[in-house]
Amino acid sequence: MILYDSSDWLGLVFICHGTVWPHIQMKFIMVCLYTCAAWFVSDIFEINVGTEGRTILVSTMSFLLIFRANQAYARYWHGRTMVAEFFSCCREFIMLSMGYIRGGGGTPGFTLK
């Protein structure tokens, strides 16, 4: 379990322990270098790459964001249903057990004749 210091928010932003960053650090650096090199080449040779890439990226990211939100909503409702079913079973078990448990001294006065 990772314990966080809630007063040091800047340290929390740059923490790497327990995250995926140590595993993808080299890939991330390589992609950043490739992107910078491509930008410099396009700037030096005045290559216009257009706006189609931005349009494709925005639509893809929107789809992924909506898909993730839908999955989270489905998990929430599945958990809520399971908790409601658990408490329903607990309530049913307690009511059933109360029918079989013998009560205190006042119980004989409530018996049917």
FIBAKE-602741 format. One record per atom (N, C-alpha, C): residue number from 1; x negated, z, y. Coordinates in nm, 4 decimals, always signed. Layout:
<atoms>
 resi        x        z        y
  NUM        X        Z        Y
...
</atoms>
This chain:
<atoms>
 resi        x        z        y
    1  -0.0841  +0.0000  -0.1172
    1  +0.0000  +0.0000  +0.0000
    1  -0.0887  +0.0000  +0.1236
    2  -0.0528  -0.0808  +0.2192
    2  -0.1304  -0.0916  +0.3423
    2  -0.0655  -0.0023  +0.4469
    3  -0.1439  +0.0894  +0.5038
    3  -0.0951  +0.1778  +0.6092
    3  -0.1409  +0.1219  +0.7434
    4  -0.0499  +0.1124  +0.8370
    4  -0.0789  +0.0556  +0.9673
    4  -0.0758  +0.1642  +1.0734
    5  -0.1610  +0.1482  +1.1720
    5  -0.1604  +0.2361  +1.2885
    5  -0.0692  +0.1728  +1.3928
    6  +0.0440  +0.2342  +1.4185
    6  +0.1434  +0.1734  +1.5071
    6  +0.1011  +0.1759  +1.6542
    7  +0.0044  +0.2572  +1.6908
    7  -0.0380  +0.2612  +1.8305
    7  -0.1395  +0.1519  +1.8630
    8  -0.2057  +0.0946  +1.7622
    8  -0.3073  -0.0082  +1.7847
    8  -0.2502  -0.1441  +1.7460
    9  -0.1727  -0.2045  +1.8346
    9  -0.1076  -0.3311  +1.8006
    9  -0.2054  -0.4475  +1.8040
   10  -0.3084  -0.4412  +1.8865
   10  -0.4051  -0.5503  +1.8921
   10  -0.4869  -0.5572  +1.7630
   11  -0.5241  -0.4427  +1.7087
   11  -0.5946  -0.4403  +1.5815
   11  -0.5078  -0.4908  +1.4680
   12  -0.3775  -0.4691  +1.4773
   12  -0.2846  -0.5160  +1.3753
   12  -0.2721  -0.6679  +1.3753
   13  -0.2862  -0.7291  +1.4924
   13  -0.2775  -0.8742  +1.5018
   13  -0.3953  -0.9402  +1.4310
   14  -0.5138  -0.8814  +1.4425
   14  -0.6343  -0.9425  +1.3874
   14  -0.6783  -0.8834  +1.2542
   15  -0.5905  -0.8134  +1.1833
   15  -0.6268  -0.7550  +1.0542
   15  -0.6249  -0.8637  +0.9461
   16  -0.7205  -0.8589  +0.8561
   16  -0.7288  -0.9581  +0.7496
   16  -0.7100  -0.8964  +0.6116
   17  -0.7290  -0.7660  +0.5983
   17  -0.7196  -0.7002  +0.4687
   17  -0.5749  -0.7029  +0.4191
   18  -0.5555  -0.7499  +0.2970
   18  -0.4223  -0.7533  +0.2382
   18  -0.3413  -0.8752  +0.2772
   19  -0.4036  -0.9731  +0.3424
   19  -0.3329  -1.0943  +0.3815
   19  -0.3912  -1.2136  +0.3064
   20  -0.3381  -1.3294  +0.3353
   20  -0.3832  -1.4520  +0.2706
   20  -0.5034  -1.5135  +0.3434
   21  -0.5354  -1.4661  +0.4618
   21  -0.6421  -1.5261  +0.5423
   21  -0.7778  -1.5326  +0.4734
   22  -0.8244  -1.4290  +0.4018
   22  -0.9551  -1.4439  +0.3357
   22  -0.9582  -1.5576  +0.2336
   23  -0.8465  -1.5926  +0.1761
   23  -0.8410  -1.6982  +0.0745
   23  -0.8373  -1.8385  +0.1358
   24  -0.7809  -1.8513  +0.2555
   24  -0.7668  -1.9842  +0.3161
   24  -0.8540  -2.0030  +0.4385
   25  -0.9458  -1.9114  +0.4629
   25  -1.0259  -1.9159  +0.5842
   25  -1.1077  -2.0450  +0.5957
   26  -1.1760  -2.0848  +0.4894
   26  -1.2575  -2.2059  +0.4953
   26  -1.1718  -2.3317  +0.5106
   27  -1.0587  -2.3365  +0.4420
   27  -0.9693  -2.4526  +0.4560
   27  -0.9173  -2.4631  +0.5987
   28  -0.8833  -2.3494  +0.6579
   28  -0.8338  -2.3470  +0.7952
   28  -0.9405  -2.3955  +0.8927
   29  -1.0636  -2.3497  +0.8746
   29  -1.1728  -2.3922  +0.9623
   29  -1.1969  -2.5421  +0.9481
   30  -1.1922  -2.5924  +0.8247
   30  -1.2142  -2.7358  +0.8026
   30  -1.1036  -2.8199  +0.8676
   31  -0.9790  -2.7769  +0.8581
   31  -0.8682  -2.8496  +0.9212
   31  -0.8822  -2.8456  +1.0728
   32  -0.9237  -2.7318  +1.1277
   32  -0.9435  -2.7224  +1.2727
   32  -1.0550  -2.8160  +1.3184
   33  -1.1660  -2.8198  +1.2446
   33  -1.2752  -2.9104  +1.2798
   33  -1.2327  -3.0565  +1.2706
   34  -1.1593  -3.0899  +1.1658
   34  -1.1103  -3.2273  +1.1489
   34  -1.0165  -3.2665  +1.2636
   35  -0.9289  -3.1748  +1.3021
   35  -0.8348  -3.2020  +1.4105
   35  -0.9075  -3.2197  +1.5433
   36  -1.0052  -3.1346  +1.5694
   36  -1.0829  -3.1475  +1.6941
   36  -1.1608  -3.2783  +1.6952
   37  -1.2204  -3.3145  +1.5827
   37  -1.2952  -3.4406  +1.5754
   37  -1.2020  -3.5594  +1.5975
   38  -1.0835  -3.5566  +1.5384
   38  -0.9886  -3.6664  +1.5571
   38  -0.9443  -3.6749  +1.7027
   39  -0.9260  -3.5624  +1.7684
   39  -0.8861  -3.5641  +1.9094
   39  -0.9983  -3.6203  +1.9964
   40  -1.1224  -3.5774  +1.9702
   40  -1.2348  -3.6293  +2.0477
   40  -1.2508  -3.7797  +2.0293
   41  -1.2375  -3.8286  +1.9059
   41  -1.2493  -3.9725  +1.8809
   41  -1.1390  -4.0484  +1.9525
   42  -1.0160  -3.9970  +1.9465
   42  -0.9054  -4.0659  +2.0134
   42  -0.9200  -4.0592  +2.1647
   43  -0.9823  -3.9543  +2.2161
   43  -1.0025  -3.9423  +2.3605
   43  -1.1157  -4.0332  +2.4078
   44  -1.2232  -4.0420  +2.3311
   44  -1.3373  -4.1247  +2.3706
   44  -1.3015  -4.2731  +2.3639
   45  -1.2383  -4.3164  +2.2553
   45  -1.2050  -4.4573  +2.2369
   45  -1.0674  -4.4940  +2.2926
   46  -1.0023  -4.3995  +2.3584
   46  -0.8704  -4.4182  +2.4203
   46  -0.7691  -4.4753  +2.3221
   47  -0.7580  -4.4094  +2.2087
   47  -0.6620  -4.4494  +2.1058
   47  -0.5328  -4.3720  +2.1301
   48  -0.4229  -4.4443  +2.1403
   48  -0.2926  -4.3812  +2.1589
   48  -0.2247  -4.3726  +2.0222
   49  -0.2055  -4.2506  +1.9730
   49  -0.1456  -4.2338  +1.8408
   49  +0.0061  -4.2230  +1.8478
   50  +0.0629  -4.2172  +1.9660
   50  +0.2085  -4.2146  +1.9802
   50  +0.2669  -4.0760  +1.9614
   51  +0.3998  -4.0714  +1.9669
   51  +0.4696  -3.9438  +1.9540
   51  +0.5436  -3.9309  +1.8215
   52  +0.5281  -4.0278  +1.7331
   52  +0.6007  -4.0234  +1.6062
   52  +0.5578  -3.9043  +1.5214
   53  +0.4304  -3.8721  +1.5266
   53  +0.3811  -3.7575  +1.4495
   53  +0.4452  -3.6278  +1.4942
   54  +0.4616  -3.6119  +1.6244
   54  +0.5260  -3.4917  +1.6766
   54  +0.6721  -3.4861  +1.6333
   55  +0.7397  -3.5981  +1.6334
   55  +0.8802  -3.6035  +1.5928
   55  +0.8953  -3.5677  +1.4455
   56  +0.8068  -3.6218  +1.3640
   56  +0.8122  -3.5907  +1.2203
   56  +0.7832  -3.4429  +1.1978
   57  +0.6853  -3.3879  +1.2694
   57  +0.6496  -3.2471  +1.2530
   57  +0.7642  -3.1559  +1.2942
   58  +0.8289  -3.1865  +1.4057
   58  +0.9391  -3.1019  +1.4536
   58  +1.0559  -3.1038  +1.3555
   59  +1.0923  -3.2207  +1.3063
   59  +1.2057  -3.2267  +1.2130
   59  +1.1720  -3.1579  +1.0810
   60  +1.0487  -3.1730  +1.0333
   60  +1.0096  -3.1072  +0.9085
   60  +1.0086  -2.9563  +0.9251
   61  +0.9524  -2.9082  +1.0348
   61  +0.9481  -2.7637  +1.0579
   61  +1.0883  -2.7061  +1.0759
   62  +1.1776  -2.7796  +1.1396
   62  +1.3154  -2.7335  +1.1550
   62  +1.3827  -2.7220  +1.0188
   63  +1.3623  -2.8221  +0.9339
   63  +1.4198  -2.8171  +0.7997
   63  +1.3668  -2.6986  +0.7215
   64  +1.2358  -2.6753  +0.7264
   64  +1.1770  -2.5637  +0.6523
   64  +1.2245  -2.4289  +0.7054
   65  +1.2398  -2.4177  +0.8364
   65  +1.2887  -2.2936  +0.8950
   65  +1.4320  -2.2653  +0.8526
   66  +1.5169  -2.3661  +0.8537
   66  +1.6560  -2.3489  +0.8104
   66  +1.6625  -2.3168  +0.6621
   67  +1.5795  -2.3826  +0.5818
   67  +1.5758  -2.3556  +0.4381
   67  +1.5339  -2.2120  +0.4115
   68  +1.4334  -2.1637  +0.4855
   68  +1.3870  -2.0261  +0.4661
   68  +1.4945  -1.9260  +0.5074
   69  +1.5619  -1.9513  +0.6175
   69  +1.6685  -1.8619  +0.6614
   69  +1.7825  -1.8594  +0.5600
   70  +1.8152  -1.9747  +0.5017
   70  +1.9197  -1.9816  +0.4005
   70  +1.8808  -1.9027  +0.2770
   71  +1.7553  -1.9115  +0.2357
   71  +1.7078  -1.8359  +0.1196
   71  +1.7126  -1.6853  +0.1470
   72  +1.6741  -1.6444  +0.2668
   72  +1.6792  -1.5025  +0.3015
   72  +1.8232  -1.4524  +0.3019
   73  +1.9149  -1.5319  +0.3524
   73  +2.0559  -1.4944  +0.3548
   73  +2.1105  -1.4810  +0.2122
   74  +2.0714  -1.5726  +0.1246
   74  +2.1155  -1.5653  -0.0155
   74  +2.0605  -1.4416  -0.0841
   75  +1.9334  -1.4073  -0.0580
   75  +1.8748  -1.2865  -0.1169
   75  +1.9435  -1.1617  -0.0649
   76  +1.9772  -1.1605  +0.0658
   76  +2.0478  -1.0466  +0.1232
   76  +2.1827  -1.0254  +0.0544
   77  +2.2601  -1.1315  +0.0386
   77  +2.3913  -1.1163  -0.0230
   77  +2.3817  -1.0812  -0.1711
   78  +2.2796  -1.1312  -0.2392
   78  +2.2607  -1.0936  -0.3793
   78  +2.2294  -0.9442  -0.3896
   79  +2.1410  -0.8942  -0.3045
   79  +2.1096  -0.7513  -0.3038
   79  +2.2289  -0.6665  -0.2659
   80  +2.3060  -0.7107  -0.1674
   80  +2.4249  -0.6350  -0.1257
   80  +2.5272  -0.6288  -0.2384
   81  +2.5444  -0.7382  -0.3099
   81  +2.6378  -0.7419  -0.4228
   81  +2.5918  -0.6482  -0.5337
   82  +2.4622  -0.6471  -0.5618
   82  +2.4097  -0.5593  -0.6667
   82  +2.4263  -0.4123  -0.6305
   83  +2.4022  -0.3775  -0.5039
   83  +2.4182  -0.2385  -0.4602
   83  +2.5651  -0.1978  -0.4679
   84  +2.6558  -0.2848  -0.4262
   84  +2.7988  -0.2540  -0.4343
   84  +2.8427  -0.2366  -0.5794
   85  +2.7921  -0.3205  -0.6685
   85  +2.8256  -0.3078  -0.8104
   85  +2.7686  -0.1784  -0.8689
   86  +2.6476  -0.1408  -0.8280
   86  +2.5870  -0.0160  -0.8749
   86  +2.6719  +0.1040  -0.8351
   87  +2.7134  +0.1112  -0.7079
   87  +2.7944  +0.2240  -0.6636
   87  +2.9327  +0.2222  -0.7265
   88  +2.9862  +0.1060  -0.7528
   88  +3.1144  +0.0969  -0.8217
   88  +3.1035  +0.1521  -0.9635
   89  +2.9956  +0.1167  -1.0332
   89  +2.9744  +0.1701  -1.1683
   89  +2.9515  +0.3205  -1.1657
   90  +2.8780  +0.3695  -1.0652
   90  +2.8573  +0.5146  -1.0527
   90  +2.9895  +0.5865  -1.0287
   91  +3.0714  +0.5318  -0.9405
   91  +3.2007  +0.5936  -0.9120
   91  +3.2899  +0.5924  -1.0364
   92  +3.2899  +0.4826  -1.1096
   92  +3.3699  +0.4744  -1.2320
   92  +3.3211  +0.5743  -1.3368
   93  +3.1881  +0.5875  -1.3501
   93  +3.1328  +0.6827  -1.4463
   93  +3.1692  +0.8263  -1.4092
   94  +3.1614  +0.8601  -1.2814
   94  +3.1947  +0.9960  -1.2381
   94  +3.3421  +1.0240  -1.2595
   95  +3.4289  +0.9278  -1.2292
   95  +3.5727  +0.9496  -1.2499
   95  +3.6040  +0.9637  -1.3984
   96  +3.5385  +0.8851  -1.4818
   96  +3.5597  +0.8951  -1.6261
   96  +3.5089  +1.0277  -1.6797
   97  +3.3936  +1.0714  -1.6323
   97  +3.3391  +1.1986  -1.6807
   97  +3.4229  +1.3160  -1.6321
   98  +3.4822  +1.3074  -1.5144
   98  +3.5683  +1.4151  -1.4647
   98  +3.6936  +1.4297  -1.5504
   99  +3.7357  +1.3246  -1.6143
   99  +3.8513  +1.3338  -1.7032
   99  +3.8207  +1.4085  -1.8315
  100  +3.6967  +1.4148  -1.8721
  100  +3.6575  +1.4812  -1.9963
  100  +3.5946  +1.6178  -1.9765
  101  +3.5529  +1.6504  -1.8553
  101  +3.4866  +1.7784  -1.8310
  101  +3.5916  +1.8862  -1.8113
  102  +3.5684  +1.9983  -1.8757
  102  +3.6590  +2.1113  -1.8630
  102  +3.6330  +2.1811  -1.7302
  103  +3.7382  +2.2169  -1.6591
  103  +3.7259  +2.2756  -1.5274
  103  +3.7085  +2.4275  -1.5314
  104  +3.7329  +2.4950  -1.4186
  104  +3.7150  +2.6376  -1.4058
  104  +3.8354  +2.7157  -1.4563
  105  +3.8508  +2.8389  -1.4042
  105  +3.9582  +2.9277  -1.4514
  105  +4.0974  +2.8801  -1.4136
  106  +4.1135  +2.8059  -1.3094
  106  +4.2448  +2.7581  -1.2669
  106  +4.2929  +2.6353  -1.3449
  107  +4.2141  +2.5827  -1.4328
  107  +4.2482  +2.4621  -1.5055
  107  +4.3705  +2.4784  -1.5964
  108  +4.3873  +2.5897  -1.6678
  108  +4.5063  +2.6002  -1.7554
  108  +4.6383  +2.5916  -1.6792
  109  +4.6426  +2.6276  -1.5521
  109  +4.7650  +2.6190  -1.4740
  109  +4.8032  +2.4750  -1.4428
  110  +4.7129  +2.3808  -1.4556
  110  +4.7399  +2.2410  -1.4244
  110  +4.7671  +2.1564  -1.5473
  111  +4.7700  +2.2147  -1.6635
  111  +4.7914  +2.1358  -1.7837
  111  +4.9381  +2.0965  -1.7974
  112  +4.9626  +1.9863  -1.8625
  112  +5.0995  +1.9407  -1.8843
  112  +5.1603  +2.0172  -2.0013
  113  +5.2879  +2.0452  -1.9931
  113  +5.3577  +2.1188  -2.0998
  113  +5.4422  +2.0268  -2.1815
</atoms>
